[in-house]
Structure formats: structure tokens, C-alpha cells
Amino acid sequence: MTPPDFTGLGGAAATLYPMMCVGAAGGILALANALPEACVRLFELTKAGKHDEAIALQRELVPVARLLGATHGVPGLKAALNLLGYDVGVPRPPLQPLPESVIPALRDALAHFEEIPA
């Protein structure tokens, strides 16, 4: 029911591959701030029809996407960027920084994609 020139974009990295398979042209992803190369690679693999590789990468991205999205939101994204060496500070109130107890899990999830400083 949309006009022919309508472009749909997904908004969740955890579902980028299936969204593109059903017609989304791409995505606007918070995860791309932390893992841009992996997100672009998933886009490229999907567009090229390399579905086995795209599915494998999508599965690798899901745990990180969930940590930075639904589970921890903006505080998780800021913590991830800080772990990656970008000084983005802490979230503005009323949001609180990510609890220190969660940082190791986030570091482990990111380490699969990037070299994280100790």
C-alpha cells in the first residue's frame, strides 16, 4: 500500500537480516555506533544474497545488540563506546551509568568483534 518510491528502514540490529529479507532497504542502528564494520558487513552480505554468511553474522551480532538495545539502552551504548576508546561520558540524568557489574559481559560481547583495551 506504499508508493513505489517508499523506502523502509529497520531500527533493530538484532533483526536487520530478516527485515532486509522482507523488503527493508537497510537500517538505522544504535549498534552501528559501536560496531560499524560488522553492521555494514551484514548489510552487504544480505544485499549480495550471501545468506549463510549473513545469518552467521546476524547470530553473532544478536547478543551485543540486545545488550545495547532492549537490555541496557543508552547507558549500554555509552558504556560500549567508552570501552572501545571513545570518551562519550555518562548518560544524562535521569539515566544512570551502566552498573560496573555488567561491564565484563559487555566487554566479552564486544571482544568478539573488536580489540577492547584492558
Residue pairs with C-beta under 8 A, 6 or more apart in sequence:
2 8
7 25
8 23
8 24
8 25
9 24
9 25
9 26
9 27
9 28
10 16
10 19
10 20
10 24
10 26
10 27
10 28
10 29
11 27
11 28
11 29
12 19
12 27
12 29
12 65
12 69
13 27
13 29
13 30
13 31
13 32
13 39
13 61
13 64
13 65
13 68
13 69
14 61
14 62
14 65
14 66
14 69
16 24
16 27
16 29
16 39
16 42
16 43
16 46
16 58
16 61
17 42
17 46
17 54
17 55
17 57
17 58
18 58
19 27
20 26
20 27
20 43
20 46
20 47
21 46
26 43
27 39
27 43
29 39
29 65
30 68
30 69
30 77
31 39
31 61
31 64
31 65
31 68
31 69
32 39
32 40
33 77
33 81
34 64
34 68
34 77
34 80
34 81
34 84
34 110
35 61
35 64
35 110
35 113
35 114
37 113
38 57
38 60
38 61
38 113
39 61
41 57
42 54
42 57
42 58
42 61
45 51
45 53
45 54
45 57
46 54
60 112
60 113
63 109
64 80
64 109
64 110
64 112
64 113
67 76
67 80
67 105
67 106
67 109
68 76
68 77
68 80
69 76
72 79
72 98
72 102
72 106
73 95
74 91
74 95
75 90
75 91
75 95
75 96
75 97
75 98
76 98
76 102
76 106
78 88
78 89
78 90
78 91
78 97
78 98
79 97
79 98
79 102
79 103
79 106
80 106
80 110
81 88
82 88
82 89
83 103
83 106
83 107
83 110
83 116
83 117
84 110
84 114
84 116
85 117
90 97
91 97
98 106
107 116
110 116
